[in-house]
Structures are given as structure tokens and as C-alpha cells.
Amino acid sequence: MEVLLGIDAIKYPLTGIGRYAYELAKGLQFSSDIETLHFLRGEQIQTNSELIQATFNIEAGGKLNNKFRSLLGSFSPAVMIYQLHKEWSQKKALKPYKNTIFHGPNYYLPNHDGPCVSTFHDLSIFKYPTFHPQARRTYMAKELPKALKRADVIITDSNYTRAEVIEYSGFDPSRVVAIPLAASEEFQTRTENECLETLSKYQVNYQGYVLYAGTVEPRKNLMSLLDAYEALPTSLRQNTPLVVAGYKGWRSEDVHERLEKAHAAGWAKYLGFVSAEDLPILFSAAKTFVYPSVYEGFGLPVLEALASGVPVVCSDASSLPEVAGKAALMCEHADVNTLTQLLIKSLEDQEWRQTAIRKGLQQAATFSWQKTVDKTIDAYKLAATLKGV
């Protein structure tokens, strides 16, 4: 089997989709089912392993590139010209690979004559359009129908998203496959001594904070979280402040203003984007992980917290019940009062905490990136069969 994987999503900052593409790129290289693995970045196809390893250095030069993308994204005519050029260039680059399976791990599929697989992570662009900038909505409204037309098989991260894709698109259910993500092995339980150096760097205490990790943007519902946290008893929120780790996303000014006030009052701290080396340590050392998101295609941070041996409080939105199982405390994302009560329970109920840690580790163990890779290869085989390759 010959596979060509798109790796544009592997870039700074490495968020959920980037992590997914990164883990696939690593895992597919070691599969005996794949004779040759190519990578498409931009309009360039790479097959040299040394070149591919260089793409995994996601932070080197990444900040500059990310700033350029943000600037370009604000000027839609430039984006349109760039996308037209990119599509033409990719079609030309892919021409010699007509019998090669192409996998777009971030929705998008180029014009490829061979078998095509696309991963649809969620449909928030249609269900909650106000959670996305106008330029992104315009772009996705144009590109998602193309991906649906070109795809032989669609992968989703959860059964919830699978059902949404089928309902929205009318795509043949036999060609839509739910393949869960996983927590990387860096997310694990750790002792206080193993965490001290990193905790000192961020000036937080072992099991002395509640962690939120993820992009700061409207979909993540951080204003409700701040409301719920401010309603905690004064001593509890002062002794166990809220720590927010994540890239500053769009329309987050109000959240950051609120975080600054909470920081001045002594019950919250914003760390910004945290490196891939430090983030698993911050997970392991947290007393509770909280994730009140309005909508998730999967919700990888919840799984990462469970794998770290940390009790979880999250919303019951979309796919999160599939990820958390019976290990987390859950409530409706807009129910601030209940969220406050669940946070109190997660911090003070020692019996529940021990049970949650045990159940969380058991739940996390049912997911693995190897399973994700193996099931993805099955999806490739299905696409090849459907295309007659």
C-alpha cells in the first residue's frame, strides 16, 4: 500500500488537529501494511525520512509563520489567490501518484485521481458559525463540499461526529468510520518530585491548582468557567487557583481581561501557550482538570487529563461523554451553578477523587494511538477497494 499524508496541520502551535496529524505521521512510518509513505506539505511532496523528521520540529520558526498566516487570513482576496494557486500546484504534484491513497487529516482534500480519505473532526463551522471568524466560515463553506465530493472514505474522531456528518451530508454510512484519538504516552501519572522543576518555572504548586488547557476562544466557554470559579468559596479559590494554559485565540479579549482581574484577586493565572515538553507535567500536577466546552469533535484534553491520573470536570456536550465515560463529573455547558458545585466536589470529596482517578486511568487505557493508526489503515484499505486500486 502506498500512502500520501497531508501534514500542513503540523505547525506551531500544535493544537488538537496538529497533534492528530503528528501522531499519524509517526505511527504510519512503522506500519508493515504501508510499503511507501509520502508527505504533502503545501505543494511539496516529501519522501526522505530526514526531511520528514524536520517537519516534526513544530516550534522552530513556527511563531513567525503563524503570524504570517494570521496576517494573510485578514486579507481574503490574498487568501483566495493563494488557495487557487495551491490547488493547481497540488494537482500537478499529485499527478504521478494516481494509485496512491491520499489522506487529508484536516478536512481538506486536493484534486487527486486516486483513493481519497478525509478526516472530519467536527461540524462546528455549521452548527456554531459564530464560534469562527468570517474568513474561516467562507473558506470552509467552499472547501467542505469539495472534500465530501472527493472523499471515498470519511474518518471522524467520534461516533457523535460520525452521526452529524451522515445527517448533514447524506454520505453513505458504510463509508464513514469513527476512529477515536488517544492521549500520547507523555500524559501519565507523576510524583511531586518529578514535577517540581516545571512547576517552579510556572510558579504553581503540586495539586495546588485547577487546570484548563486549550485554545482560548468562544467555543471553549471560559467566561462560564470564570463565573463558576468566582462563585467558589473564597478560601477554596484562593488556595486552589484556576490555571489557564493555551494559545490566545480569536475573540478572546474579554476572557483575558477577566483573567487579569482574577489574577490580581489571587484566584487565576494565565500561562499562555505551553510547550509540548511542559504541558504533560502541568496535567500530572493539577488537582482537577476542567473543560466546560460548548462543542467538541473529540475533546483530547479530557482524555489527556484522565491518562495523567487527574479528576475531570467537564461539560456533557457532543462527544465528551464518549471520551470521559463514567470517570468524570459532567453538566450542561451553560449551567454555571452546577459547574461550581462539581468543582467543589472534585476538590473536596476525597473518596470520589480516588474513584475518579482509578476510573479515569482505566478509561484512558482503552484508547491508544496504535489503535488509531491501525483503524486508519483499515480505512485506507476500504478507500482503495472502493476505488478499485
N, C-alpha and C positions, 0 to 999 in steps of 0.2 A: 504494500500500500504506500502511495506517495501522497504526502500531505503538505499543504501550504497554509501557515497560520499567520493571520494579521496580528501585528504586535504594536500598533500605534498607541494602544491604551497603556503600554508600559512606559510611563513617564512620571516625572515629578509633578505634583505629589502622588504617591502610589495609593490611590483610594480603592474602593471595592472592586471595580471592574478591572483596574490595573493589576490588582493582586490576583484576580482570577486568570487573566491572560498570562501573567508571570508564572503562576503555578502550572498552567497547562504547558507553557513553553518548556519548563524544566522537565515535567513528567513525560511528555511525549518523546523527548530525546532518548529515553531509556526503554521505550516500548519495542518489543520484538515484532509486533504487528506492523510497525512502520519501517519500511525499507529506506525511505528518504524523507527528511523533514526540511522544508524550506520556511523562511520567514519573510513576510512582506511588511516593510516599514516605509510609509509614504508611497513612493513609486519604485522603490528599490527592493529586489528580491535577494536575500542573503542565504547562503548555504554553508559558509565557512563557520565552524564552531567558535573560532576566536572572535569573529565579528559578532556572533550572536551573544556570546558572553558579555561583550562590551555593552550591548543593549540593556543588560540587567543592572548596569550601574546607573540607577534611575535618578540619582541626585546630582551627579556630575553635570554641570551646565544646565540642569533642569530648570532652575529658577528663571534664568534668562529666557529659555524657550517658552516657559509658561507665561511670562509677562508679555512676550511677543504674541502668543496665541490670544491672550485677553485683549490686547490692543487691536489685533486683527478682527476679533469677534465683535468689536463695537462698530465695525465698518462693513455692513452687509454686502455692498457691491464688490468689495475686495474678496470677501468670502466666496461669493458666487463665482467669480472669475477663477479663484484658486480651486474650487471644487470641480469646475468643468475641466480645467487643465489636469487635475489629479485623476479624474475618471478616465480621461483619454489616455493618460500616461500609464495608468494601471492596466487598462485593457491591452495596451501594446506589450507591457511587461509580462502579462499572463498568457499571451498567445501561445508560447511554446509549451504551456503546461495544461493543455486541454483535457488530459486524462488524470490530472492531479486534483485531489479533493481540496477545496478551499474552505477554510473556517474563519468566519468573521466573529470574533468573540465579543464584539461591542456593537451589535445590531447590523452595522453597515456591511453590505456585500457589493463588491465591484462587479463589473460586467464580465463574467467568466463563463466560458463554454463548458467547463467540467462540472462535476458534482459540487454543490454548494451547501454549506451548513452555516446557520446564523444563530447566535445566542441572543435571545431577547431577555433582558434582566428584569424589566418591569414595563408597565404601560402608564406610568405616572404622567407622561407627557400629554396623554389624552384624558386620564381620569382627574388629574390635578394640574391643569395647564398653568395656573397662577404660581405654581412652585418652580417654574422655569422661565428664564429670560425669553423675550420675544424672538430673538435671533435663533435660539435653540429650538423653539417651537416651530418656527418656519422651516428650519433645516430638517428636523425630524419628520414633520408632516410630508416633506418631499421624499426623504430617504427611506422611511419605514415601509411605505407601499412598494418601493423598488426591491427592498430586501425580501418582502413577502413573495413577490413575483419571482425572484431569482432563486429562492431557497428551495432545496429538495427536502431538507430536514431543518426543523427549528428546535433548538435546545432552550429550556427555561431553567431557572435556578430553583423553582419550587412548583409544587402542584397547583398552588394558588395562581401563580402567573401563567402556568400552562392553561388552566381553565379560562383565564382572561384572554389570552392570545387566541384561543379557539373561538371564544364568543365574539371577540372584536373582529377577527379577520375571516372567519369561516374556513380556516386552514384545516386540511384533513387531519383529524385527531391522531391517526396512526402515524403521522409524520411530525408530531410534536412530542418531544421527550423531556420529561423533568429530570434534571441531574443536579442534585444538591451540591453546594460548595462545601468547604471544610475549613477548619482552623489549622494554621500552619503549626509545625512542631515547636516553634519558639514560644507559643502560648501554652504555658504549663504552670503547675504549682511551684512556688519558690519559698524558701525560708527568708526571714528578715535579713539575715546576713548577706544573702545572695542579692538582695535588692538595695542595700544601703548606699552604695556608690551612686547609683542612678537617682535614688530619692534625694540624696544630698544635692545633686545637680539641680533638681527642680524645687527643692526646699519644701518637701512634703514628707509626712510620716507614714511608716508602715501601718496599714489598716487604720489610717487616720483621716481618710477622705473617701468620698463617693465619686466615682469616675463616670464621666460621659466621654466617649471617643467617637469622632465622626466629623464630617464637614459641618460647619456652622452655616445653616441655610434654613429657609422656612419649613421645608418638609420634615425636618428633624424635631420641630415642636419645642424648641428650647425656651421660648417665652413661658409656655405652660410649666416646664420643668422649674424655671426660676420662681414662678408663682408658688408652686408646690413646695419648693425648698424654703422659701421665705416664710411659709406657714409652719415650718417645723418649730418645736420648742427652741428658744434662743440658745440654751446651753448645748443642745444636740447639734444644731447647725454650726455653732462656733467651734465645737470640739471635733466635728467631722465635716469640714467644708466640702463644697462641691468643686471638683476639678474638671475643667473642660479642656480636652485635647483634640485639636482638629484644625484643618485648613480653613481659613476665612473665606466663606463662600459668598454668593451674591445676596443682596438684600439682607445683610446681617448687621447693619449699623445699629439698629435698636437693641439687638441682643448684646452687642459689645458694649454699648452704653450702659446697659443694665448690669452686665458683668463687672464693669469698672466700679459701679456703685456698690455692688455686692462685695467686691474685693476690698473696697475702702471700709466696709462694715465688718469685714473679717470672716465672711462665710462662703466665699467663692474665689476661684483663681483660674485665669485663662492662660494656658501654656502655649497656644498656637500649634502649628504643625509639629508633631513629634516624630523623630527619626524611627526607621524600622527597627533599629537596634534597641532603642529605649522604650518603645511603646509596649512590648510584651512585659517588661519589668513593671511598668505602671499598672498594667492589668493585674498582674500577680499580687501586687502590694495593696490593691484597693480593698476597702471593706465591703463595698457594694458597687455593682455596676448598674447604671440607669440608662434607659433608652426608650423615650416616650414617642417615638416616631409616628407620624401620621400614616405613612405608607412605605413598605419595603418589598422589593422583589425577592429578597432573601433575609438580610439582616445579619451580615457576617460578624459585626462586633459583639452581638449577643452570644454567638457560638464561641467566639474567642474568649469571652469572659467565663463561660461555663468550663471551657478547657483549662482555664487558669485557676480553677477552684474558687471562683468568686460568686457569691449570691447575686442574682439578677432581678431587677425590677424593670419591666418594660410594658409597652402598650400591647394590646391584643390585635393590632391591626394587621391586615393582609396575611403575609407569610410567617409572621413571627411565632405564632403557635406551633408551626411545623418545626421551627428551629429550636425553640426552647422546650418543647414537650411539656412535661409536668414539673420541670425543675425551677421555673421562675414564678414570681408574683406578677400578675398582669391586671391591667384595667383599660378601659376605653381611653383613647389618647386625649380627649378633651376633659376628662373627669379629674380635675385638679385636686379636689378634696380627697378622693380615693388614692390618688398618687401620693399625696402627703402621708396618708395612713400606711400605705405599703412601704414607703421609705422608712418610717418609724419601725415597722415590724422587722424590716430587713436589717436594721441596725441594732435592735434591742432584743429580739426574740432569739436567744442562743440555740434553743432546740431546733427551731425552724432553720436557722443558719446552717447547722451541721447537716441536717437532712438535705437542704438545698445544695450544699457543696457536693455531697455524695451523689445525688441525682444528676447534678449538672455534669460531673465528670463522666458518669455513665452515659448521659445523653450525648455529650461531645464525642465520646468514643465510637458512636455509631456512624460518624462522618469521617471521611479521610480524603485527601487529595488523590490518593491512588485510586480510590473508588471513582472519584470524579473523572480521572483520566481514563480508566477502563471503560466506563459507561460512555464517555465521549467517543472513544474508538468504536464502540458498537454503533453509535450514531453515524460515524463516518462510513462504516460498512453498509448501513442502511441506505445512506445517500448514494454510495457507489452502485449498489444493486438497483436502486430506482433509476439511476442514470444509465444503467447498462454498461458500467465500466468494470 
